[in-house]
Amino acid sequence: MQNTTAVTLSAPIKRGDKEVADITLHKPNAGALRGVSLRELLDMNTDAIVTVVPRVSDPKITPQEMQTMEPCDLLMMGAALAGFLLPPELKTEAEKEILARTE
């Protein structure tokens, strides 16, 4: 099972004179998920995503930066987190279903 996922932002985060365009999310452990319902993450709840991403991102993204993120980038982060939560057999099944719909 993959322990990291790279996300390329459609709108990079500005930090002074630098920009953060690529973020690596690490598979969260129980500590990183504290205070957040797993169901909320699977439902793509904005508050849940904004809470967990700063705990598992590299480079570290602040909650304030998460608040200003483009919706499509927030969705990509949420999808990556949800992917970490699925058991491998369900993830494989979901990927097959997605591929079948695109054919």
C-alpha positions as protocol buffer text, in pm:
chain_id: "A"
residue {
  index: 1
  type: MET
  ca { x: 0 y: 0 z: 0 }
}
residue {
  index: 2
  type: GLN
  ca { x: 124 y: 345 z: -88 }
}
residue {
  index: 3
  type: ASN
  ca { x: 221 y: 563 z: 209 }
}
residue {
  index: 4
  type: THR
  ca { x: 247 y: 897 z: 28 }
}
residue {
  index: 5
  type: THR
  ca { x: 59 y: 1079 z: -246 }
}
residue {
  index: 6
  type: ALA
  ca { x: 186 y: 1382 z: -437 }
}
residue {
  index: 7
  type: VAL
  ca { x: -64 y: 1659 z: -514 }
}
residue {
  index: 8
  type: THR
  ca { x: 13 y: 1935 z: -764 }
}
residue {
  index: 9
  type: LEU
  ca { x: -186 y: 2247 z: -684 }
}
residue {
  index: 10
  type: SER
  ca { x: -367 y: 2428 z: -963 }
}
residue {
  index: 11
  type: ALA
  ca { x: -309 y: 2753 z: -770 }
}
residue {
  index: 12
  type: PRO
  ca { x: 23 y: 2745 z: -583 }
}
residue {
  index: 13
  type: ILE
  ca { x: 39 y: 2874 z: -227 }
}
residue {
  index: 14
  type: LYS
  ca { x: 238 y: 3196 z: -198 }
}
residue {
  index: 15
  type: ARG
  ca { x: 490 y: 3222 z: 88 }
}
residue {
  index: 16
  type: GLY
  ca { x: 671 y: 3551 z: 63 }
}
residue {
  index: 17
  type: ASP
  ca { x: 865 y: 3541 z: -264 }
}
residue {
  index: 18
  type: LYS
  ca { x: 828 y: 3162 z: -299 }
}
residue {
  index: 19
  type: GLU
  ca { x: 545 y: 2942 z: -416 }
}
residue {
  index: 20
  type: VAL
  ca { x: 445 y: 2594 z: -303 }
}
residue {
  index: 21
  type: ALA
  ca { x: 303 y: 2407 z: -601 }
}
residue {
  index: 22
  type: ASP
  ca { x: 360 y: 2045 z: -501 }
}
residue {
  index: 23
  type: ILE
  ca { x: 259 y: 1889 z: -171 }
}
residue {
  index: 24
  type: THR
  ca { x: 322 y: 1536 z: -54 }
}
residue {
  index: 25
  type: LEU
  ca { x: 62 y: 1390 z: 177 }
}
residue {
  index: 26
  type: HIS
  ca { x: 169 y: 1109 z: 410 }
}
residue {
  index: 27
  type: LYS
  ca { x: -66 y: 832 z: 515 }
}
residue {
  index: 28
  type: PRO
  ca { x: -219 y: 955 z: 842 }
}
residue {
  index: 29
  type: ASN
  ca { x: -184 y: 754 z: 1159 }
}
residue {
  index: 30
  type: ALA
  ca { x: -442 y: 755 z: 1439 }
}
residue {
  index: 31
  type: GLY
  ca { x: -280 y: 1059 z: 1601 }
}
residue {
  index: 32
  type: ALA
  ca { x: -312 y: 1265 z: 1282 }
}
residue {
  index: 33
  type: LEU
  ca { x: -681 y: 1174 z: 1265 }
}
residue {
  index: 34
  type: ARG
  ca { x: -765 y: 1274 z: 1624 }
}
residue {
  index: 35
  type: GLY
  ca { x: -1073 y: 1489 z: 1658 }
}
residue {
  index: 36
  type: VAL
  ca { x: -1193 y: 1404 z: 1306 }
}
residue {
  index: 37
  type: SER
  ca { x: -1450 y: 1148 z: 1206 }
}
residue {
  index: 38
  type: LEU
  ca { x: -1332 y: 904 z: 939 }
}
residue {
  index: 39
  type: ARG
  ca { x: -1678 y: 937 z: 788 }
}
residue {
  index: 40
  type: GLU
  ca { x: -1625 y: 1313 z: 756 }
}
residue {
  index: 41
  type: LEU
  ca { x: -1305 y: 1253 z: 561 }
}
residue {
  index: 42
  type: LEU
  ca { x: -1472 y: 1001 z: 333 }
}
residue {
  index: 43
  type: ASP
  ca { x: -1758 y: 1250 z: 282 }
}
residue {
  index: 44
  type: MET
  ca { x: -1499 y: 1516 z: 184 }
}
residue {
  index: 45
  type: ASN
  ca { x: -1601 y: 1741 z: 473 }
}
residue {
  index: 46
  type: THR
  ca { x: -1407 y: 2064 z: 435 }
}
residue {
  index: 47
  type: ASP
  ca { x: -1339 y: 2108 z: 807 }
}
residue {
  index: 48
  type: ALA
  ca { x: -1203 y: 1755 z: 832 }
}
residue {
  index: 49
  type: ILE
  ca { x: -971 y: 1801 z: 533 }
}
residue {
  index: 50
  type: VAL
  ca { x: -851 y: 2141 z: 663 }
}
residue {
  index: 51
  type: THR
  ca { x: -777 y: 1979 z: 1001 }
}
residue {
  index: 52
  type: VAL
  ca { x: -587 y: 1673 z: 877 }
}
residue {
  index: 53
  type: VAL
  ca { x: -383 y: 1804 z: 581 }
}
residue {
  index: 54
  type: PRO
  ca { x: -157 y: 2030 z: 793 }
}
residue {
  index: 55
  type: ARG
  ca { x: -75 y: 1728 z: 1008 }
}
residue {
  index: 56
  type: VAL
  ca { x: 38 y: 1507 z: 718 }
}
residue {
  index: 57
  type: SER
  ca { x: 170 y: 1746 z: 452 }
}
residue {
  index: 58
  type: ASP
  ca { x: 524 y: 1806 z: 331 }
}
residue {
  index: 59
  type: PRO
  ca { x: 602 y: 2089 z: 310 }
}
residue {
  index: 60
  type: LYS
  ca { x: 382 y: 2169 z: 608 }
}
residue {
  index: 61
  type: ILE
  ca { x: 69 y: 2359 z: 507 }
}
residue {
  index: 62
  type: THR
  ca { x: -86 y: 2579 z: 772 }
}
residue {
  index: 63
  type: PRO
  ca { x: -458 y: 2579 z: 852 }
}
residue {
  index: 64
  type: GLN
  ca { x: -467 y: 2943 z: 733 }
}
residue {
  index: 65
  type: GLU
  ca { x: -322 y: 2840 z: 396 }
}
residue {
  index: 66
  type: MET
  ca { x: -580 y: 2563 z: 374 }
}
residue {
  index: 67
  type: GLN
  ca { x: -856 y: 2822 z: 426 }
}
residue {
  index: 68
  type: THR
  ca { x: -745 y: 3014 z: 116 }
}
residue {
  index: 69
  type: MET
  ca { x: -690 y: 2711 z: -107 }
}
residue {
  index: 70
  type: GLU
  ca { x: -875 y: 2675 z: -436 }
}
residue {
  index: 71
  type: PRO
  ca { x: -1174 y: 2437 z: -408 }
}
residue {
  index: 72
  type: CYS
  ca { x: -1034 y: 2201 z: -672 }
}
residue {
  index: 73
  type: ASP
  ca { x: -707 y: 2173 z: -476 }
}
residue {
  index: 74
  type: LEU
  ca { x: -898 y: 2109 z: -155 }
}
residue {
  index: 75
  type: LEU
  ca { x: -1090 y: 1833 z: -334 }
}
residue {
  index: 76
  type: MET
  ca { x: -765 y: 1674 z: -454 }
}
residue {
  index: 77
  type: MET
  ca { x: -629 y: 1676 z: -99 }
}
residue {
  index: 78
  type: GLY
  ca { x: -950 y: 1520 z: 30 }
}
residue {
  index: 79
  type: ALA
  ca { x: -943 y: 1251 z: -236 }
}
residue {
  index: 80
  type: ALA
  ca { x: -585 y: 1165 z: -144 }
}
residue {
  index: 81
  type: LEU
  ca { x: -678 y: 1137 z: 224 }
}
residue {
  index: 82
  type: ALA
  ca { x: -982 y: 923 z: 144 }
}
residue {
  index: 83
  type: GLY
  ca { x: -760 y: 695 z: -64 }
}
residue {
  index: 84
  type: PHE
  ca { x: -543 y: 630 z: 241 }
}
residue {
  index: 85
  type: LEU
  ca { x: -848 y: 519 z: 441 }
}
residue {
  index: 86
  type: LEU
  ca { x: -978 y: 258 z: 197 }
}
residue {
  index: 87
  type: PRO
  ca { x: -866 y: -104 z: 238 }
}
residue {
  index: 88
  type: PRO
  ca { x: -659 y: -216 z: -65 }
}
residue {
  index: 89
  type: GLU
  ca { x: -931 y: -448 z: -201 }
}
residue {
  index: 90
  type: LEU
  ca { x: -1193 y: -170 z: -196 }
}
residue {
  index: 91
  type: LYS
  ca { x: -951 y: 75 z: -353 }
}
residue {
  index: 92
  type: THR
  ca { x: -878 y: -168 z: -636 }
}
residue {
  index: 93
  type: GLU
  ca { x: -1251 y: -227 z: -686 }
}
residue {
  index: 94
  type: ALA
  ca { x: -1322 y: 148 z: -696 }
}
residue {
  index: 95
  type: GLU
  ca { x: -1042 y: 205 z: -949 }
}
residue {
  index: 96
  type: LYS
  ca { x: -1182 y: -71 z: -1173 }
}
residue {
  index: 97
  type: GLU
  ca { x: -1528 y: 86 z: -1158 }
}
residue {
  index: 98
  type: ILE
  ca { x: -1391 y: 429 z: -1249 }
}
residue {
  index: 99
  type: LEU
  ca { x: -1199 y: 282 z: -1545 }
}
residue {
  index: 100
  type: ALA
  ca { x: -1508 y: 97 z: -1666 }
}
residue {
  index: 101
  type: ARG
  ca { x: -1709 y: 421 z: -1664 }
}
residue {
  index: 102
  type: THR
  ca { x: -1450 y: 603 z: -1875 }
}
residue {
  index: 103
  type: GLU
  ca { x: -1443 y: 340 z: -2150 }
}
